[in-house]
Amino acid sequence: MILNKIKRFLASEDGPTAVEYAVMLALIIVVCLISIQALGSASSQSFSNISQSLGAGS
């Protein structure tokens, strides 16, 4: 009885599939956050350079 339940649990792919999706989602979120941070830093630097250029020209 218990052996059959263990066999069914090990053969079932619902649990591992959910874990795989959760790991993939976590990795996607991390990559998005890193990309947004890098893009924000680059944009901030670009706007600072433009601001300094416009201020120097006046």
C-alpha distance matrix in Angstrom:
0.0 3.8 5.4 5.3 6.6 8.9 10.1 10.9 12.6 14.5 15.5 16.7 20.4 21.2 21.1 23.1 25.5 26.3 27.0 29.2 31.1 31.6 33.0 35.2 36.5 37.3 39.2 41.1 42.1 43.3 45.4 46.8 47.8 49.4 51.3 52.6 53.8 55.6 57.1 58.2 59.9 61.6 62.8 64.1 66.1 67.5 68.6 70.2 72.1 73.3 74.4 76.3 78.0 79.0 80.3 82.3 83.9 85.4
3.8 0.0 3.8 5.4 5.1 6.2 8.6 9.9 10.5 12.4 14.2 15.3 18.8 19.5 18.8 20.8 23.5 24.1 24.3 26.8 28.8 29.0 30.2 32.7 34.0 34.5 36.4 38.5 39.4 40.4 42.6 44.2 45.0 46.5 48.5 49.8 50.9 52.7 54.4 55.4 57.0 58.8 60.1 61.2 63.2 64.7 65.9 67.3 69.2 70.5 71.5 73.4 75.1 76.3 77.5 79.4 81.1 82.6
5.4 3.8 0.0 3.8 5.4 5.1 6.2 8.6 9.8 10.6 12.2 14.1 17.6 19.1 18.6 19.9 22.7 23.8 24.0 25.9 28.3 28.8 29.7 32.0 33.7 34.2 35.8 38.0 39.2 40.1 42.0 43.8 44.8 46.1 48.0 49.6 50.6 52.2 53.9 55.2 56.7 58.3 59.8 61.1 62.8 64.3 65.7 67.1 68.9 70.2 71.4 73.2 74.8 76.1 77.4 79.2 80.9 82.5
5.3 5.4 3.8 0.0 3.8 5.4 5.1 6.2 8.5 9.9 10.4 12.1 15.8 17.2 17.4 19.0 21.2 22.5 23.2 25.1 27.1 28.0 29.2 31.2 32.8 33.7 35.3 37.2 38.5 39.7 41.5 43.1 44.3 45.8 47.5 48.9 50.3 51.8 53.3 54.7 56.4 57.9 59.1 60.6 62.5 63.7 65.1 66.7 68.5 69.6 70.9 72.8 74.3 75.4 76.9 78.7 80.3 81.9
6.6 5.1 5.4 3.8 0.0 3.8 5.4 5.1 6.1 8.6 9.8 10.4 14.0 14.8 14.6 16.6 19.0 19.8 20.5 22.7 24.6 25.1 26.5 28.7 30.0 30.9 32.7 34.6 35.6 36.9 38.9 40.4 41.5 43.1 44.8 46.1 47.4 49.2 50.6 51.8 53.5 55.2 56.4 57.7 59.7 61.0 62.2 63.8 65.7 66.9 68.0 70.0 71.5 72.6 73.9 75.9 77.5 79.0
8.9 6.2 5.1 5.4 3.8 0.0 3.8 5.4 5.0 6.2 8.5 9.8 13.1 14.4 13.5 14.9 17.7 18.8 18.9 20.9 23.3 23.7 24.6 27.0 28.6 29.2 30.8 33.0 34.1 35.0 37.0 38.8 39.8 41.1 43.0 44.5 45.6 47.2 48.9 50.2 51.7 53.3 54.7 56.1 57.8 59.3 60.6 62.1 63.9 65.2 66.4 68.2 69.8 71.0 72.3 74.2 75.8 77.5
10.1 8.6 6.2 5.1 5.4 3.8 0.0 3.8 5.4 5.2 6.0 8.5 11.8 13.9 13.9 14.8 17.2 18.9 19.3 20.8 23.2 24.2 25.0 26.9 28.8 29.7 31.0 33.0 34.6 35.6 37.2 39.0 40.4 41.6 43.2 44.9 46.2 47.6 49.1 50.7 52.2 53.6 55.0 56.6 58.3 59.5 61.0 62.6 64.2 65.5 66.9 68.7 70.1 71.4 72.9 74.6 76.1 77.9
10.9 9.9 8.6 6.2 5.1 5.4 3.8 0.0 3.8 5.5 5.0 5.9 9.7 11.2 11.8 13.3 15.2 16.8 17.8 19.4 21.3 22.5 23.7 25.5 27.0 28.3 29.8 31.5 32.9 34.3 35.9 37.4 38.9 40.4 41.8 43.3 44.9 46.4 47.7 49.2 50.9 52.3 53.5 55.1 57.0 58.1 59.4 61.2 62.9 64.0 65.3 67.3 68.7 69.8 71.3 73.2 74.6 76.3
12.6 10.5 9.8 8.5 6.1 5.0 5.4 3.8 0.0 3.8 5.5 5.2 8.3 9.3 8.9 10.6 13.0 14.1 14.7 16.7 18.7 19.5 20.7 22.8 24.2 25.2 26.9 28.7 30.0 31.2 33.0 34.6 35.8 37.3 39.0 40.4 41.8 43.4 44.8 46.2 47.9 49.4 50.6 52.1 54.0 55.2 56.5 58.2 60.0 61.1 62.3 64.3 65.8 66.9 68.3 70.2 71.8 73.4
14.5 12.4 10.6 9.9 8.6 6.2 5.2 5.5 3.8 0.0 3.8 5.5 7.8 10.1 9.5 9.7 12.5 14.3 14.3 15.7 18.3 19.3 19.9 21.8 23.8 24.7 25.9 27.9 29.5 30.4 32.0 33.9 35.3 36.4 38.0 39.8 41.1 42.4 44.0 45.5 47.1 48.4 49.9 51.5 53.1 54.4 55.9 57.5 59.1 60.3 61.7 63.5 64.9 66.2 67.7 69.4 71.0 72.8
15.5 14.2 12.2 10.4 9.8 8.5 6.0 5.0 5.5 3.8 0.0 3.8 6.4 9.3 10.1 10.3 12.1 14.5 15.2 16.0 18.3 19.9 20.7 22.1 24.1 25.5 26.5 28.2 30.1 31.3 32.5 34.3 36.0 37.2 38.5 40.3 41.8 43.0 44.4 46.1 47.8 49.0 50.3 52.1 53.8 54.8 56.3 58.1 59.6 60.7 62.2 64.1 65.3 66.6 68.3 70.0 71.3 73.2
16.7 15.3 14.1 12.1 10.4 9.8 8.5 5.9 5.2 5.5 3.8 0.0 3.8 5.8 7.2 8.3 9.5 11.5 12.9 14.0 15.7 17.3 18.6 19.9 21.6 23.2 24.6 25.9 27.6 29.2 30.5 31.9 33.7 35.2 36.4 37.9 39.6 41.0 42.2 43.8 45.7 46.9 48.0 49.8 51.7 52.6 54.0 55.9 57.5 58.4 59.9 61.9 63.2 64.2 65.9 67.8 69.1 70.8
20.4 18.8 17.6 15.8 14.0 13.1 11.8 9.7 8.3 7.8 6.4 3.8 0.0 3.8 5.6 5.6 6.0 8.6 10.1 10.6 12.2 14.3 15.5 16.4 18.2 20.0 21.2 22.4 24.3 25.9 27.0 28.5 30.3 31.8 32.8 34.5 36.3 37.6 38.7 40.4 42.3 43.4 44.5 46.4 48.2 49.1 50.5 52.5 53.9 54.9 56.4 58.5 59.6 60.7 62.5 64.3 65.5 67.3
21.2 19.5 19.1 17.2 14.8 14.4 13.9 11.2 9.3 10.1 9.3 5.8 3.8 0.0 3.8 5.8 5.2 6.2 8.8 10.0 10.7 12.4 14.4 15.5 16.5 18.5 20.2 21.1 22.6 24.6 26.0 27.0 28.7 30.6 31.6 32.9 34.8 36.4 37.3 38.8 40.9 42.2 43.0 44.8 46.9 47.7 48.9 50.9 52.6 53.4 54.7 57.0 58.2 59.1 60.8 62.8 64.1 65.6
21.1 18.8 18.6 17.4 14.6 13.5 13.9 11.8 8.9 9.5 10.1 7.2 5.6 3.8 0.0 3.8 5.4 5.3 6.3 8.7 10.1 10.7 12.5 14.4 15.5 16.7 18.6 20.1 21.3 22.8 24.6 25.9 27.2 29.0 30.5 31.7 33.3 35.0 36.2 37.5 39.4 40.9 41.9 43.5 45.5 46.6 47.8 49.6 51.4 52.4 53.6 55.7 57.1 58.2 59.6 61.6 63.1 64.6
23.1 20.8 19.9 19.0 16.6 14.9 14.8 13.3 10.6 9.7 10.3 8.3 5.6 5.8 3.8 0.0 3.8 5.4 5.0 6.1 8.6 9.8 10.5 12.2 14.1 15.2 16.5 18.3 19.9 21.1 22.6 24.3 25.8 27.1 28.5 30.2 31.7 33.0 34.4 36.0 37.7 39.0 40.3 42.0 43.7 44.9 46.3 48.0 49.6 50.8 52.2 54.1 55.4 56.6 58.2 60.0 61.4 63.2
25.5 23.5 22.7 21.2 19.0 17.7 17.2 15.2 13.0 12.5 12.1 9.5 6.0 5.2 5.4 3.8 0.0 3.8 5.4 5.1 6.3 8.6 9.9 10.6 12.3 14.2 15.4 16.5 18.4 20.1 21.2 22.5 24.4 25.9 26.9 28.5 30.4 31.7 32.7 34.4 36.3 37.5 38.5 40.4 42.3 43.1 44.5 46.5 48.0 48.9 50.4 52.5 53.7 54.8 56.5 58.3 59.6 61.3
26.3 24.1 23.8 22.5 19.8 18.8 18.9 16.8 14.1 14.3 14.5 11.5 8.6 6.2 5.3 5.4 3.8 0.0 3.8 5.4 5.2 6.2 8.7 9.9 10.5 12.3 14.3 15.3 16.5 18.5 20.1 21.0 22.6 24.5 25.7 26.8 28.6 30.4 31.4 32.7 34.8 36.2 37.0 38.7 40.8 41.8 42.9 44.8 46.6 47.5 48.7 50.9 52.2 53.2 54.8 56.8 58.1 59.7
27.0 24.3 24.0 23.2 20.5 18.9 19.3 17.8 14.7 14.3 15.2 12.9 10.1 8.8 6.3 5.0 5.4 3.8 0.0 3.8 5.4 5.0 6.2 8.6 9.8 10.5 12.4 14.2 15.3 16.6 18.5 19.9 21.1 22.7 24.3 25.7 27.1 28.8 30.2 31.5 33.2 34.8 35.9 37.4 39.3 40.6 41.8 43.5 45.3 46.4 47.6 49.6 51.1 52.2 53.6 55.5 57.1 58.7
29.2 26.8 25.9 25.1 22.7 20.9 20.8 19.4 16.7 15.7 16.0 14.0 10.6 10.0 8.7 6.1 5.1 5.4 3.8 0.0 3.8 5.4 5.1 6.1 8.5 9.9 10.6 12.3 14.2 15.4 16.6 18.3 20.1 21.3 22.5 24.3 25.9 27.1 28.4 30.1 31.8 33.0 34.3 36.1 37.8 38.8 40.4 42.1 43.6 44.8 46.3 48.2 49.4 50.7 52.3 54.0 55.4 57.2
31.1 28.8 28.3 27.1 24.6 23.3 23.2 21.3 18.7 18.3 18.3 15.7 12.2 10.7 10.1 8.6 6.3 5.2 5.4 3.8 0.0 3.8 5.4 5.1 6.0 8.5 9.9 10.4 12.2 14.2 15.3 16.3 18.3 20.0 20.9 22.3 24.3 25.7 26.6 28.2 30.3 31.4 32.4 34.2 36.2 37.0 38.3 40.3 41.9 42.8 44.2 46.3 47.6 48.6 50.3 52.2 53.5 55.1
31.6 29.0 28.8 28.0 25.1 23.7 24.2 22.5 19.5 19.3 19.9 17.3 14.3 12.4 10.7 9.8 8.6 6.2 5.0 5.4 3.8 0.0 3.8 5.5 5.1 6.1 8.7 9.9 10.5 12.4 14.3 15.3 16.5 18.5 19.9 21.0 22.6 24.4 25.6 26.8 28.7 30.3 31.3 32.8 34.8 36.0 37.1 38.9 40.7 41.7 42.9 45.0 46.5 47.5 48.9 50.9 52.4 53.9
33.0 30.2 29.7 29.2 26.5 24.6 25.0 23.7 20.7 19.9 20.7 18.6 15.5 14.4 12.5 10.5 9.9 8.7 6.2 5.1 5.4 3.8 0.0 3.8 5.4 5.1 6.2 8.6 9.9 10.6 12.4 14.2 15.4 16.7 18.4 20.0 21.2 22.7 24.3 25.7 27.2 28.7 30.1 31.6 33.3 34.6 36.1 37.7 39.3 40.6 41.9 43.7 45.2 46.5 47.9 49.6 51.2 53.0
35.2 32.7 32.0 31.2 28.7 27.0 26.9 25.5 22.8 21.8 22.1 19.9 16.4 15.5 14.4 12.2 10.6 9.9 8.6 6.1 5.1 5.5 3.8 0.0 3.8 5.4 5.1 6.2 8.6 9.9 10.6 12.3 14.3 15.5 16.4 18.3 20.0 21.2 22.3 24.1 25.9 27.0 28.2 30.1 31.8 32.7 34.3 36.1 37.6 38.6 40.2 42.1 43.3 44.5 46.2 47.9 49.3 51.1
36.5 34.0 33.7 32.8 30.0 28.6 28.8 27.0 24.2 23.8 24.1 21.6 18.2 16.5 15.5 14.1 12.3 10.5 9.8 8.5 6.0 5.1 5.4 3.8 0.0 3.8 5.4 5.1 6.2 8.7 9.9 10.5 12.3 14.3 15.3 16.4 18.3 20.0 20.9 22.2 24.4 25.7 26.5 28.3 30.3 31.3 32.4 34.4 36.1 37.0 38.3 40.4 41.8 42.7 44.3 46.3 47.7 49.2
37.3 34.5 34.2 33.7 30.9 29.2 29.7 28.3 25.2 24.7 25.5 23.2 20.0 18.5 16.7 15.2 14.2 12.3 10.5 9.9 8.5 6.1 5.1 5.4 3.8 0.0 3.8 5.5 5.1 6.2 8.7 9.9 10.6 12.4 14.3 15.4 16.6 18.5 19.9 21.0 22.7 24.5 25.6 26.9 28.9 30.2 31.4 33.0 34.9 36.1 37.2 39.1 40.7 41.9 43.2 45.1 46.7 48.3
39.2 36.4 35.8 35.3 32.7 30.8 31.0 29.8 26.9 25.9 26.5 24.6 21.2 20.2 18.6 16.5 15.4 14.3 12.4 10.6 9.9 8.7 6.2 5.1 5.4 3.8 0.0 3.8 5.4 5.1 6.2 8.6 9.9 10.6 12.2 14.2 15.4 16.6 18.2 19.8 21.3 22.6 24.1 25.7 27.3 28.5 30.1 31.7 33.2 34.5 36.0 37.7 39.1 40.5 42.0 43.6 45.2 47.0
41.1 38.5 38.0 37.2 34.6 33.0 33.0 31.5 28.7 27.9 28.2 25.9 22.4 21.1 20.1 18.3 16.5 15.3 14.2 12.3 10.4 9.9 8.6 6.2 5.1 5.5 3.8 0.0 3.8 5.5 5.2 6.1 8.6 10.0 10.5 12.2 14.2 15.4 16.3 18.1 20.0 21.0 22.1 24.0 25.8 26.7 28.1 30.1 31.5 32.5 34.1 36.1 37.2 38.4 40.1 41.9 43.2 45.0
42.1 39.4 39.2 38.5 35.6 34.1 34.6 32.9 30.0 29.5 30.1 27.6 24.3 22.6 21.3 19.9 18.4 16.5 15.3 14.2 12.2 10.5 9.9 8.6 6.2 5.1 5.4 3.8 0.0 3.8 5.5 5.1 6.2 8.6 9.8 10.5 12.2 14.2 15.2 16.2 18.3 19.9 20.7 22.2 24.4 25.5 26.6 28.4 30.2 31.2 32.4 34.5 35.9 37.0 38.4 40.4 41.9 43.4
43.3 40.4 40.1 39.7 36.9 35.0 35.6 34.3 31.2 30.4 31.3 29.2 25.9 24.6 22.8 21.1 20.1 18.5 16.6 15.4 14.2 12.4 10.6 9.9 8.7 6.2 5.1 5.5 3.8 0.0 3.8 5.4 5.2 6.2 8.6 9.9 10.6 12.3 14.2 15.3 16.7 18.4 19.9 21.1 22.8 24.3 25.7 27.1 28.9 30.3 31.5 33.2 34.8 36.1 37.4 39.1 40.9 42.6
45.4 42.6 42.0 41.5 38.9 37.0 37.2 35.9 33.0 32.0 32.5 30.5 27.0 26.0 24.6 22.6 21.2 20.1 18.5 16.6 15.3 14.3 12.4 10.6 9.9 8.7 6.2 5.2 5.5 3.8 0.0 3.8 5.5 5.2 6.1 8.6 9.9 10.6 12.1 14.0 15.4 16.5 18.0 19.8 21.3 22.4 24.1 25.8 27.1 28.4 30.0 31.7 32.9 34.4 36.0 37.5 39.0 41.0
46.8 44.2 43.8 43.1 40.4 38.8 39.0 37.4 34.6 33.9 34.3 31.9 28.5 27.0 25.9 24.3 22.5 21.0 19.9 18.3 16.3 15.3 14.2 12.3 10.5 9.9 8.6 6.1 5.1 5.4 3.8 0.0 3.8 5.5 5.1 6.1 8.5 9.9 10.4 12.0 14.2 15.3 16.1 18.0 19.9 20.8 22.1 24.0 25.6 26.5 28.0 30.0 31.3 32.4 34.0 35.9 37.2 38.9
47.8 45.0 44.8 44.3 41.5 39.8 40.4 38.9 35.8 35.3 36.0 33.7 30.3 28.7 27.2 25.8 24.4 22.6 21.1 20.1 18.3 16.5 15.4 14.3 12.3 10.6 9.9 8.6 6.2 5.2 5.5 3.8 0.0 3.8 5.4 5.1 6.1 8.6 9.8 10.4 12.3 14.2 15.1 16.3 18.4 19.8 20.9 22.4 24.4 25.6 26.6 28.5 30.2 31.3 32.6 34.5 36.1 37.7
49.4 46.5 46.1 45.8 43.1 41.1 41.6 40.4 37.3 36.4 37.2 35.2 31.8 30.6 29.0 27.1 25.9 24.5 22.7 21.3 20.0 18.5 16.7 15.5 14.3 12.4 10.6 10.0 8.6 6.2 5.2 5.5 3.8 0.0 3.8 5.5 5.1 6.2 8.5 9.8 10.7 12.3 14.1 15.3 16.7 18.4 20.0 21.2 22.8 24.4 25.7 27.2 28.8 30.3 31.6 33.1 34.9 36.8
51.3 48.5 48.0 47.5 44.8 43.0 43.2 41.8 39.0 38.0 38.5 36.4 32.8 31.6 30.5 28.5 26.9 25.7 24.3 22.5 20.9 19.9 18.4 16.4 15.3 14.3 12.2 10.5 9.8 8.6 6.1 5.1 5.4 3.8 0.0 3.8 5.4 5.1 6.0 8.4 9.9 10.5 12.0 14.0 15.4 16.3 18.1 19.9 21.1 22.4 24.0 25.8 26.9 28.4 30.0 31.5 33.0 34.9
52.6 49.8 49.6 48.9 46.1 44.5 44.9 43.3 40.4 39.8 40.3 37.9 34.5 32.9 31.7 30.2 28.5 26.8 25.7 24.3 22.3 21.0 20.0 18.3 16.4 15.4 14.2 12.2 10.5 9.9 8.6 6.1 5.1 5.5 3.8 0.0 3.8 5.5 5.1 5.9 8.5 9.8 10.3 11.9 14.2 15.1 16.1 18.0 19.8 20.7 22.0 24.1 25.5 26.5 28.0 29.9 31.4 33.0
53.8 50.9 50.6 50.3 47.4 45.6 46.2 44.9 41.8 41.1 41.8 39.6 36.3 34.8 33.3 31.7 30.4 28.6 27.1 25.9 24.3 22.6 21.2 20.0 18.3 16.6 15.4 14.2 12.2 10.6 9.9 8.5 6.1 5.1 5.4 3.8 0.0 3.8 5.5 5.1 6.2 8.6 9.8 10.5 12.4 14.2 15.3 16.5 18.5 20.0 20.9 22.6 24.4 25.7 26.8 28.6 30.4 32.1
55.6 52.7 52.2 51.8 49.2 47.2 47.6 46.4 43.4 42.4 43.0 41.0 37.6 36.4 35.0 33.0 31.7 30.4 28.8 27.1 25.7 24.4 22.7 21.2 20.0 18.5 16.6 15.4 14.2 12.3 10.6 9.9 8.6 6.2 5.1 5.5 3.8 0.0 3.8 5.4 5.2 6.2 8.6 9.9 10.8 12.3 14.3 15.5 16.7 18.5 20.0 21.3 22.7 24.5 25.8 27.1 28.9 30.9
57.1 54.4 53.9 53.3 50.6 48.9 49.1 47.7 44.8 44.0 44.4 42.2 38.7 37.3 36.2 34.4 32.7 31.4 30.2 28.4 26.6 25.6 24.3 22.3 20.9 19.9 18.2 16.3 15.2 14.2 12.1 10.4 9.8 8.5 6.0 5.1 5.5 3.8 0.0 3.8 5.5 5.1 6.0 8.5 9.9 10.4 12.1 14.1 15.3 16.4 18.1 19.9 21.0 22.3 24.1 25.6 27.0 28.9
58.2 55.4 55.2 54.7 51.8 50.2 50.7 49.2 46.2 45.5 46.1 43.8 40.4 38.8 37.5 36.0 34.4 32.7 31.5 30.1 28.2 26.8 25.7 24.1 22.2 21.0 19.8 18.1 16.2 15.3 14.0 12.0 10.4 9.8 8.4 5.9 5.1 5.4 3.8 0.0 3.8 5.5 5.1 6.0 8.6 9.8 10.5 12.1 14.2 15.3 16.2 18.2 19.9 20.9 22.2 24.1 25.8 27.3
59.9 57.0 56.7 56.4 53.5 51.7 52.2 50.9 47.9 47.1 47.8 45.7 42.3 40.9 39.4 37.7 36.3 34.8 33.2 31.8 30.3 28.7 27.2 25.9 24.4 22.7 21.3 20.0 18.3 16.7 15.4 14.2 12.3 10.7 9.9 8.5 6.2 5.2 5.5 3.8 0.0 3.8 5.5 5.1 6.2 8.6 10.0 10.6 12.4 14.3 15.3 16.6 18.4 20.1 21.0 22.5 24.5 26.3
61.6 58.8 58.3 57.9 55.2 53.3 53.6 52.3 49.4 48.4 49.0 46.9 43.4 42.2 40.9 39.0 37.5 36.2 34.8 33.0 31.4 30.3 28.7 27.0 25.7 24.5 22.6 21.0 19.9 18.4 16.5 15.3 14.2 12.3 10.5 9.8 8.6 6.2 5.1 5.5 3.8 0.0 3.8 5.5 5.2 6.2 8.7 9.9 10.7 12.4 14.2 15.4 16.6 18.4 19.9 21.1 22.8 24.9
62.8 60.1 59.8 59.1 56.4 54.7 55.0 53.5 50.6 49.9 50.3 48.0 44.5 43.0 41.9 40.3 38.5 37.0 35.9 34.3 32.4 31.3 30.1 28.2 26.5 25.6 24.1 22.1 20.7 19.9 18.0 16.1 15.1 14.1 12.0 10.3 9.8 8.6 6.0 5.1 5.5 3.8 0.0 3.8 5.4 5.0 6.1 8.5 9.8 10.5 12.1 14.2 15.2 16.4 18.1 19.8 21.1 23.0
64.1 61.2 61.1 60.6 57.7 56.1 56.6 55.1 52.1 51.5 52.1 49.8 46.4 44.8 43.5 42.0 40.4 38.7 37.4 36.1 34.2 32.8 31.6 30.1 28.3 26.9 25.7 24.0 22.2 21.1 19.8 18.0 16.3 15.3 14.0 11.9 10.5 9.9 8.5 6.0 5.1 5.5 3.8 0.0 3.8 5.4 5.2 6.1 8.7 9.9 10.4 12.3 14.2 15.3 16.3 18.2 20.1 21.6
66.1 63.2 62.8 62.5 59.7 57.8 58.3 57.0 54.0 53.1 53.8 51.7 48.2 46.9 45.5 43.7 42.3 40.8 39.3 37.8 36.2 34.8 33.3 31.8 30.3 28.9 27.3 25.8 24.4 22.8 21.3 19.9 18.4 16.7 15.4 14.2 12.4 10.8 9.9 8.6 6.2 5.2 5.4 3.8 0.0 3.8 5.5 5.0 6.2 8.7 9.8 10.6 12.3 14.3 15.2 16.4 18.4 20.5
67.5 64.7 64.3 63.7 61.0 59.3 59.5 58.1 55.2 54.4 54.8 52.6 49.1 47.7 46.6 44.9 43.1 41.8 40.6 38.8 37.0 36.0 34.6 32.7 31.3 30.2 28.5 26.7 25.5 24.3 22.4 20.8 19.8 18.4 16.3 15.1 14.2 12.3 10.4 9.8 8.6 6.2 5.0 5.4 3.8 0.0 3.8 5.4 5.1 6.2 8.6 9.9 10.6 12.3 14.2 15.4 16.7 18.9
68.6 65.9 65.7 65.1 62.2 60.6 61.0 59.4 56.5 55.9 56.3 54.0 50.5 48.9 47.8 46.3 44.5 42.9 41.8 40.4 38.3 37.1 36.1 34.3 32.4 31.4 30.1 28.1 26.6 25.7 24.1 22.1 20.9 20.0 18.1 16.1 15.3 14.3 12.1 10.5 10.0 8.7 6.1 5.2 5.5 3.8 0.0 3.8 5.4 5.0 6.0 8.5 9.7 10.4 12.0 14.1 15.4 16.9
70.2 67.3 67.1 66.7 63.8 62.1 62.6 61.2 58.2 57.5 58.1 55.9 52.5 50.9 49.6 48.0 46.5 44.8 43.5 42.1 40.3 38.9 37.7 36.1 34.4 33.0 31.7 30.1 28.4 27.1 25.8 24.0 22.4 21.2 19.9 18.0 16.5 15.5 14.1 12.1 10.6 9.9 8.5 6.1 5.0 5.4 3.8 0.0 3.8 5.5 5.0 6.1 8.5 9.9 10.4 12.1 14.3 15.8
72.1 69.2 68.9 68.5 65.7 63.9 64.2 62.9 60.0 59.1 59.6 57.5 53.9 52.6 51.4 49.6 48.0 46.6 45.3 43.6 41.9 40.7 39.3 37.6 36.1 34.9 33.2 31.5 30.2 28.9 27.1 25.6 24.4 22.8 21.1 19.8 18.5 16.7 15.3 14.2 12.4 10.7 9.8 8.7 6.2 5.1 5.4 3.8 0.0 3.8 5.4 5.2 6.1 8.6 9.9 10.5 12.3 14.7
73.3 70.5 70.2 69.6 66.9 65.2 65.5 64.0 61.1 60.3 60.7 58.4 54.9 53.4 52.4 50.8 48.9 47.5 46.4 44.8 42.8 41.7 40.6 38.6 37.0 36.1 34.5 32.5 31.2 30.3 28.4 26.5 25.6 24.4 22.4 20.7 20.0 18.5 16.4 15.3 14.3 12.4 10.5 9.9 8.7 6.2 5.0 5.5 3.8 0.0 3.8 5.5 5.0 6.1 8.5 9.9 10.7 12.8
74.4 71.5 71.4 70.9 68.0 66.4 66.9 65.3 62.3 61.7 62.2 59.9 56.4 54.7 53.6 52.2 50.4 48.7 47.6 46.3 44.2 42.9 41.9 40.2 38.3 37.2 36.0 34.1 32.4 31.5 30.0 28.0 26.6 25.7 24.0 22.0 20.9 20.0 18.1 16.2 15.3 14.2 12.1 10.4 9.8 8.6 6.0 5.0 5.4 3.8 0.0 3.8 5.4 5.2 6.1 8.5 10.0 11.1
76.3 73.4 73.2 72.8 70.0 68.2 68.7 67.3 64.3 63.5 64.1 61.9 58.5 57.0 55.7 54.1 52.5 50.9 49.6 48.2 46.3 45.0 43.7 42.1 40.4 39.1 37.7 36.1 34.5 33.2 31.7 30.0 28.5 27.2 25.8 24.1 22.6 21.3 19.9 18.2 16.6 15.4 14.2 12.3 10.6 9.9 8.5 6.1 5.2 5.5 3.8 0.0 3.8 5.5 5.1 6.0 8.6 10.3
78.0 75.1 74.8 74.3 71.5 69.8 70.1 68.7 65.8 64.9 65.3 63.2 59.6 58.2 57.1 55.4 53.7 52.2 51.1 49.4 47.6 46.5 45.2 43.3 41.8 40.7 39.1 37.2 35.9 34.8 32.9 31.3 30.2 28.8 26.9 25.5 24.4 22.7 21.0 19.9 18.4 16.6 15.2 14.2 12.3 10.6 9.7 8.5 6.1 5.0 5.4 3.8 0.0 3.8 5.5 5.2 6.3 9.0
79.0 76.3 76.1 75.4 72.6 71.0 71.4 69.8 66.9 66.2 66.6 64.2 60.7 59.1 58.2 56.6 54.8 53.2 52.2 50.7 48.6 47.5 46.5 44.5 42.7 41.9 40.5 38.4 37.0 36.1 34.4 32.4 31.3 30.3 28.4 26.5 25.7 24.5 22.3 20.9 20.1 18.4 16.4 15.3 14.3 12.3 10.4 9.9 8.6 6.1 5.2 5.5 3.8 0.0 3.8 5.5 5.3 6.7
80.3 77.5 77.4 76.9 73.9 72.3 72.9 71.3 68.3 67.7 68.3 65.9 62.5 60.8 59.6 58.2 56.5 54.8 53.6 52.3 50.3 48.9 47.9 46.2 44.3 43.2 42.0 40.1 38.4 37.4 36.0 34.0 32.6 31.6 30.0 28.0 26.8 25.8 24.1 22.2 21.0 19.9 18.1 16.3 15.2 14.2 12.0 10.4 9.9 8.5 6.1 5.1 5.5 3.8 0.0 3.8 5.5 5.6
82.3 79.4 79.2 78.7 75.9 74.2 74.6 73.2 70.2 69.4 70.0 67.8 64.3 62.8 61.6 60.0 58.3 56.8 55.5 54.0 52.2 50.9 49.6 47.9 46.3 45.1 43.6 41.9 40.4 39.1 37.5 35.9 34.5 33.1 31.5 29.9 28.6 27.1 25.6 24.1 22.5 21.1 19.8 18.2 16.4 15.4 14.1 12.1 10.5 9.9 8.5 6.0 5.2 5.5 3.8 0.0 3.8 5.6
83.9 81.1 80.9 80.3 77.5 75.8 76.1 74.6 71.8 71.0 71.3 69.1 65.5 64.1 63.1 61.4 59.6 58.1 57.1 55.4 53.5 52.4 51.2 49.3 47.7 46.7 45.2 43.2 41.9 40.9 39.0 37.2 36.1 34.9 33.0 31.4 30.4 28.9 27.0 25.8 24.5 22.8 21.1 20.1 18.4 16.7 15.4 14.3 12.3 10.7 10.0 8.6 6.3 5.3 5.5 3.8 0.0 3.8
85.4 82.6 82.5 81.9 79.0 77.5 77.9 76.3 73.4 72.8 73.2 70.8 67.3 65.6 64.6 63.2 61.3 59.7 58.7 57.2 55.1 53.9 53.0 51.1 49.2 48.3 47.0 45.0 43.4 42.6 41.0 38.9 37.7 36.8 34.9 33.0 32.1 30.9 28.9 27.3 26.3 24.9 23.0 21.6 20.5 18.9 16.9 15.8 14.7 12.8 11.1 10.3 9.0 6.7 5.6 5.6 3.8 0.0
